[in-house]
Amino acid sequence: MVDEKVRIDKWLWAARFFKTRSLASAAVTGGHVHVNGARVKAARSVVIGDELRIVRNEEEFVVIVQALSGKRGSATVAHSLYEETEESKATRETQGTERRLMNLGRSFPPPKRPGKRDRRLIRKFTKKADD
């Protein structure tokens, strides 16, 4: 499980931040991953104690590297590779609740297409609105 050197894209894949190594590599080269506050390349080695800032979709993680691994394991093993900071957890929780609250008033499309009876009711309703 412990190697001397592990590429950052390989570590991100092993820690289950990204589904594939190519997605992890693209995120690193795209500037979505910073190590100790600096933008890095995908071939950079990760060292225990490094602080990583990972932006994935709308979520931002700030983690401290606890262990190194180049192999993808179970979720419990992956979670033991890093420790997320308390500030990061708090901001992700508040952003998640904000997103949920914003989507509360959002109207979703009907679960199925209207049938014959539904179309008749819609026509009846719209004709009343025209009168």
C-alpha positions in Angstrom: 0.0 0.0 0.0 2.8 2.4 0.8 5.1 3.5 -2.1 7.9 6.0 -2.0 6.6 8.1 -4.9 3.1 8.3 -6.3 2.0 10.6 -9.1 -0.8 13.0 -8.1 -3.2 11.8 -10.7 -2.7 8.2 -9.6 -3.2 9.2 -5.9 -6.4 11.1 -6.7 -7.7 8.0 -8.5 -6.7 5.7 -5.7 -8.3 8.1 -3.1 -11.6 7.9 -5.2 -11.9 11.6 -5.9 -12.2 10.7 -9.6 -13.6 7.6 -11.3 -10.7 7.2 -13.8 -7.1 8.1 -13.8 -7.6 10.0 -17.1 -10.3 12.2 -15.4 -7.9 12.8 -12.5 -5.1 13.8 -14.9 -7.4 16.1 -16.8 -8.5 17.8 -13.6 -4.8 18.3 -12.6 -3.8 19.8 -15.9 -7.0 21.9 -16.0 -6.0 23.6 -12.8 -8.7 22.0 -10.5 -6.1 20.6 -8.2 -3.5 22.6 -6.2 -0.8 21.2 -4.0 0.3 23.5 -1.1 -1.4 26.4 -2.9 0.4 25.9 -6.2 -0.9 24.6 -9.5 0.9 21.4 -10.5 1.3 18.9 -13.4 -0.1 15.4 -13.4 3.4 13.8 -13.0 4.2 15.6 -9.7 4.8 13.3 -6.8 2.6 13.5 -3.7 4.3 13.5 -0.3 2.7 12.7 3.1 1.6 16.0 4.7 0.8 17.8 1.4 -2.3 20.0 1.4 -4.4 19.4 -1.7 -7.2 21.7 -2.8 -9.5 19.7 -5.2 -12.4 21.2 -7.1 -14.8 18.6 -8.5 -18.0 20.0 -10.2 -19.4 22.4 -7.6 -17.6 20.9 -4.6 -14.2 21.9 -3.2 -12.2 19.6 -1.0 -9.2 20.6 1.1 -7.4 17.5 2.3 -4.1 16.6 4.0 -2.4 13.5 2.6 -2.0 10.9 5.3 -0.8 7.9 3.2 0.3 7.0 -0.3 -1.1 4.4 -2.6 -1.0 3.8 -6.3 -3.7 1.1 -6.3 -7.4 1.7 -6.0 -9.0 -0.1 -3.1 -12.2 -0.1 -1.2 -13.8 3.2 0.0 -12.6 2.6 3.5 -9.0 2.2 2.4 -9.3 5.2 0.1 -10.7 7.4 3.0 -7.7 6.4 5.1 -5.3 8.0 2.5 -6.4 11.6 3.4 -8.0 13.7 6.1 -10.4 16.5 5.2 -10.0 19.7 7.1 -12.9 20.9 9.3 -13.3 24.1 7.3 -13.7 22.2 4.1 -16.4 19.9 5.6 -18.3 22.9 7.0 -18.2 24.8 3.7 -19.3 21.8 1.7 -22.2 21.2 4.0 -23.4 24.8 3.8 -23.1 24.8 0.0 -25.0 21.6 -0.2 -27.9 22.9 1.9 -27.9 26.1 -0.2 -28.2 24.1 -3.4 -31.0 22.0 -1.9 -32.9 25.1 -0.8 -32.5 26.7 -4.3 -34.0 23.6 -5.9 -37.0 23.5 -3.6 -39.1 25.9 -5.6 -38.0 24.4 -8.9 -40.7 22.8 -10.9 -39.8 19.5 -12.5 -41.3 18.0 -15.7 -44.2 15.5 -15.2 -43.1 12.0 -14.6 -44.8 10.7 -17.8 -46.3 12.0 -21.0 -50.0 13.0 -20.8 -52.4 10.4 -21.9 -55.7 10.8 -23.8 -57.7 11.9 -20.7 -54.9 14.2 -19.6 -54.8 15.9 -23.0 -58.6 16.4 -22.9 -58.3 18.0 -19.4 -55.5 20.2 -20.6 -57.5 21.4 -23.6 -60.6 22.0 -21.4 -58.5 24.0 -19.0 -56.8 26.1 -21.7 -60.1 26.8 -23.4 -61.6 28.1 -20.2 -58.5 30.4 -19.8 -59.1 31.8 -23.3 -62.7 32.7 -22.6 
